[in-house]
Amino acid sequence: MQTNFVKSTDGTQIAYVTSGSGPPLIFAHGASGDKYTNTELQDLLKQKFTVTAYDRRGRGESSDHPDYNFLKEADDLCAVVSTVNENPVVFGISMGARIVFEMLRNPPDLSAAVLFEAPATNAPEKKFIAKLADVREELEKHGNEAATILHSKQFHGRSEDDIRELQNDPHRWKLRVESFPITLREMEAVHRDCLFNEAEYRSPGCPVELISGDATLPFLKNSRDLMAALPFVRSTILPAGNHSLPVNKPLSLFKALEKVLSE
């Protein structure tokens, strides 16, 4: 599969690949991924769509920039949108979904925006700021893997058994550990540096669909409620779904996406 590149507003080179058949869909991966993660989900998408998956800045083959904020990531996504000839569906997972939402500050022409469990808060919470400080200290003192493990426990409530299960997939775990400094800066953006302000977003003139699980983390339920309060956002809640749905039950998420796009 050929890797192509597009230049973002600040000069960052964004790598992307395209495959599949059908109308265009741009896939924005989550915090611990790259353009090749969520393989089963992407394979399902490619049966219905021409999928363009890209490496978010600082990951995979994309370059990075010392200044970071969500607006720059939104510019990256807009640059990828500009590479397709038709108005695409833009589909974001977790932190990738937040970037899709940030693009709605000044949206390009789209056919739909679909977001799975985007993280957001409109005010700093002391407990999360303290946890971030602990994880930052762990990163500086003990390195990426120790900080990755602490983050998994502190923010996702994962047990030792859960973490061992993640480690059983060496490629995914290696990617998660290697990219953790980038993941941490995104978490700091969510909870401190790029707070959600509903007045800054506007309708793109197409459907905006928020998909989430009813068994997800409390913070992500609060995030869903913040975003769903906007008049142009529709919300779909999947029974027995949680934040691991794209990996553990990709077919359920794919069917949900198909359903919301057909309505």
C-alpha positions as CSV (number, residue, x, y, z in Angstrom):
1,M,0.0,0.0,0.0
2,Q,1.5,3.3,-1.1
3,T,2.0,6.0,1.5
4,N,1.3,9.5,0.4
5,F,1.9,12.8,2.2
6,V,0.1,16.1,2.5
7,K,1.5,19.2,4.2
8,S,-0.5,20.8,7.1
9,T,-0.8,24.5,7.7
10,D,2.4,24.6,9.9
11,G,4.4,22.5,7.5
12,T,3.9,19.2,9.3
13,Q,4.0,16.3,6.8
14,I,1.0,14.0,7.3
15,A,1.2,10.5,6.0
16,Y,-1.8,8.7,4.7
17,V,-2.8,5.5,2.8
18,T,-6.0,4.8,0.8
19,S,-7.7,1.5,0.0
20,G,-11.1,0.0,-0.3
21,S,-14.0,0.7,-2.6
22,G,-17.0,3.0,-2.4
23,P,-17.6,6.6,-1.3
24,P,-14.7,8.3,0.6
25,L,-14.2,7.9,4.3
26,I,-11.4,9.4,6.3
27,F,-10.3,7.4,9.4
28,A,-8.8,9.2,12.4
29,H,-7.2,6.8,14.8
30,G,-7.1,7.0,18.6
31,A,-4.3,8.0,21.0
32,S,-2.4,4.8,21.0
33,G,-2.7,4.0,17.3
34,D,-1.5,4.8,13.8
35,K,-2.9,4.5,10.3
36,Y,-2.7,0.7,10.4
37,T,-4.4,0.1,13.8
38,N,-8.0,-1.1,14.2
39,T,-7.3,-3.5,11.4
40,E,-10.6,-5.5,11.7
41,L,-12.7,-2.3,11.8
42,Q,-10.8,-0.8,8.9
43,D,-11.3,-4.0,6.9
44,L,-15.0,-3.8,7.4
45,L,-15.0,-0.1,6.4
46,K,-13.2,-1.0,3.2
47,Q,-16.0,-3.2,2.1
48,K,-18.3,-0.2,1.8
49,F,-15.9,2.8,1.6
50,T,-12.7,4.0,0.0
51,V,-10.9,4.5,3.3
52,T,-8.1,7.0,3.8
53,A,-6.3,6.4,7.1
54,Y,-3.7,8.8,8.2
55,D,-1.0,9.0,10.9
56,R,-1.8,11.8,13.3
57,R,1.1,14.1,13.9
58,G,4.0,12.6,15.9
59,R,3.0,9.1,14.9
60,G,3.9,6.6,12.2
61,E,5.3,8.3,9.2
62,S,4.0,11.7,9.9
63,S,6.3,14.4,11.2
64,D,5.7,16.5,14.3
65,H,6.0,20.1,15.5
66,P,7.2,21.4,18.9
67,D,4.0,23.5,19.3
68,Y,1.0,21.3,20.0
69,N,-2.7,21.9,20.3
70,F,-5.9,20.5,18.9
71,L,-6.3,23.2,16.4
72,K,-3.1,22.1,14.7
73,E,-4.5,18.5,14.6
74,A,-7.7,19.8,13.1
75,D,-5.6,21.5,10.4
76,D,-3.9,18.2,9.7
77,L,-7.3,16.5,9.2
78,C,-8.5,19.3,6.9
79,A,-5.4,18.8,4.9
80,V,-6.2,15.1,4.5
81,V,-9.8,16.0,3.6
82,S,-8.4,18.1,0.8
83,T,-6.9,15.1,-0.9
84,V,-10.2,13.4,-1.8
85,N,-12.4,14.5,-4.7
86,E,-15.8,14.1,-3.0
87,N,-17.1,15.2,0.3
88,P,-16.1,12.4,2.7
89,V,-17.4,10.8,5.8
90,V,-14.9,11.6,8.6
91,F,-14.8,8.9,11.2
92,G,-12.8,9.3,14.4
93,I,-12.0,6.9,17.2
94,S,-11.5,8.2,20.8
95,M,-8.9,11.0,20.6
96,G,-9.2,10.9,16.8
97,A,-12.9,11.7,17.3
98,R,-12.0,14.7,19.4
99,I,-9.9,15.9,16.5
100,V,-12.9,15.5,14.2
101,F,-14.9,17.6,16.5
102,E,-12.2,20.3,16.7
103,M,-12.5,20.5,12.9
104,L,-16.0,21.7,13.4
105,R,-14.7,25.1,14.5
106,N,-14.2,25.8,10.8
107,P,-15.5,22.7,9.0
108,P,-14.7,21.8,5.4
109,D,-17.3,20.3,3.1
110,L,-18.2,16.8,4.5
111,S,-21.0,14.3,3.9
112,A,-21.0,13.3,7.6
113,A,-18.9,13.3,10.8
114,V,-19.0,10.3,13.0
115,L,-17.3,10.2,16.4
116,F,-16.8,7.3,18.7
117,E,-16.3,8.3,22.3
118,A,-14.5,11.6,22.0
119,P,-12.9,12.8,25.3
120,A,-13.9,16.3,26.4
121,T,-14.3,18.5,29.5
122,N,-15.2,22.1,29.9
123,A,-13.4,22.6,33.2
124,P,-10.3,21.3,34.7
125,E,-10.9,18.7,37.4
126,K,-8.4,18.5,40.2
127,K,-8.4,14.7,40.4
128,F,-7.5,14.4,36.7
129,I,-4.9,17.1,36.8
130,A,-3.3,15.3,39.8
131,K,-3.3,12.0,37.9
132,L,-1.7,13.6,34.9
133,A,1.0,15.1,37.1
134,D,1.7,11.6,38.5
135,V,1.9,10.1,35.0
136,R,4.2,12.9,33.8
137,E,6.5,12.3,36.8
138,E,6.4,8.5,36.1
139,L,7.4,9.2,32.5
140,E,10.3,11.4,33.4
141,K,11.6,9.1,36.2
142,H,10.9,5.6,34.8
143,G,10.3,5.9,31.1
144,N,7.5,5.2,28.6
145,E,6.4,1.7,29.7
146,A,6.1,2.5,33.4
147,A,4.1,5.6,32.5
148,T,1.9,3.6,30.0
149,I,1.0,1.1,32.8
150,L,0.2,3.9,35.3
151,H,-1.9,5.7,32.8
152,S,-3.8,2.5,32.0
153,K,-4.6,2.0,35.7
154,Q,-5.3,5.7,36.6
155,F,-7.4,6.7,33.6
156,H,-8.9,3.4,32.2
157,G,-9.2,1.5,35.5
158,R,-7.4,-1.4,34.0
159,S,-6.2,-4.2,36.3
160,E,-2.9,-6.1,36.2
161,D,-4.7,-8.8,34.2
162,D,-6.1,-6.3,31.8
163,I,-2.6,-4.9,31.2
164,R,-1.1,-8.4,30.7
165,E,-3.8,-9.0,28.1
166,L,-2.8,-5.8,26.3
167,Q,0.8,-7.0,26.4
168,N,-0.2,-10.2,24.8
169,D,-0.4,-8.3,21.5
170,P,3.3,-7.3,21.2
171,H,2.8,-5.0,18.2
172,R,0.0,-3.0,19.7
173,W,1.7,-2.8,23.1
174,K,5.0,-1.7,21.5
175,L,3.1,1.0,19.6
176,R,1.3,2.1,22.8
177,V,4.5,2.4,24.7
178,E,6.5,4.1,22.0
179,S,3.8,6.7,21.4
180,F,3.0,7.4,25.1
181,P,4.7,10.8,25.3
182,I,2.4,11.9,22.4
183,T,-0.6,10.3,24.1
184,L,0.2,12.2,27.4
185,R,0.4,15.6,25.7
186,E,-3.1,14.9,24.2
187,M,-4.4,13.9,27.6
188,E,-3.0,17.2,29.0
189,A,-4.7,19.0,26.2
190,V,-8.1,17.4,27.0
191,H,-8.0,18.1,30.7
192,R,-6.1,21.3,30.9
193,D,-4.9,23.1,27.7
194,C,-7.8,22.7,25.2
195,L,-11.0,22.7,27.2
196,F,-14.3,22.2,25.4
197,N,-16.3,25.4,24.7
198,E,-19.5,24.7,23.0
199,A,-19.7,28.3,21.6
200,E,-16.7,27.6,19.3
201,Y,-18.2,24.8,17.2
202,R,-20.7,25.1,14.4
203,S,-22.7,22.8,12.2
204,P,-20.9,21.5,9.1
205,G,-24.2,21.4,7.3
206,C,-24.2,17.6,7.4
207,P,-25.0,14.9,10.0
208,V,-22.8,14.8,13.1
209,E,-23.2,11.5,14.8
210,L,-21.8,10.6,18.2
211,I,-21.6,6.9,19.0
212,S,-20.8,5.6,22.5
213,G,-21.3,2.6,24.7
214,D,-23.6,2.5,27.7
215,A,-20.9,0.8,29.7
216,T,-18.1,3.2,29.0
217,L,-16.0,5.1,31.5
218,P,-17.8,7.8,33.6
219,F,-15.6,10.6,32.2
220,L,-16.5,9.5,28.6
221,K,-20.2,9.5,29.5
222,N,-19.8,13.1,30.7
223,S,-17.9,13.9,27.5
224,R,-20.8,12.5,25.5
225,D,-23.3,14.6,27.3
226,L,-21.3,17.8,26.7
227,M,-21.1,17.2,22.9
228,A,-24.6,15.8,22.6
229,A,-26.0,19.1,24.1
230,L,-25.1,20.9,20.8
231,P,-28.2,21.2,18.6
232,F,-26.6,19.7,15.5
233,V,-25.2,16.6,17.2
234,R,-27.1,13.3,17.4
235,S,-26.2,10.6,19.9
236,T,-26.4,6.8,19.6
237,I,-25.7,4.7,22.7
238,L,-24.8,1.0,22.1
239,P,-26.0,-1.5,24.8
240,A,-23.1,-3.2,26.6
241,G,-20.6,-1.2,24.6
242,N,-17.4,0.3,26.1
243,H,-14.3,2.1,25.0
244,S,-12.7,-1.1,23.7
245,L,-15.5,-1.6,21.1
246,P,-13.4,-0.8,18.1
247,V,-11.0,-3.6,19.0
248,N,-13.2,-6.1,20.8
249,K,-16.5,-5.8,18.8
250,P,-15.6,-4.0,15.6
251,L,-18.6,-5.4,13.7
252,S,-21.0,-3.9,16.3
253,L,-19.4,-0.5,15.8
254,F,-19.4,-0.9,12.0
255,K,-23.1,-1.7,12.0
256,A,-23.8,1.3,14.2
257,L,-21.9,3.5,11.7
258,E,-23.8,2.0,8.8
259,K,-27.1,2.6,10.6
260,V,-26.5,6.2,11.5
261,L,-25.3,7.0,8.0
262,S,-28.5,5.5,6.5
263,E,-30.9,7.5,8.7
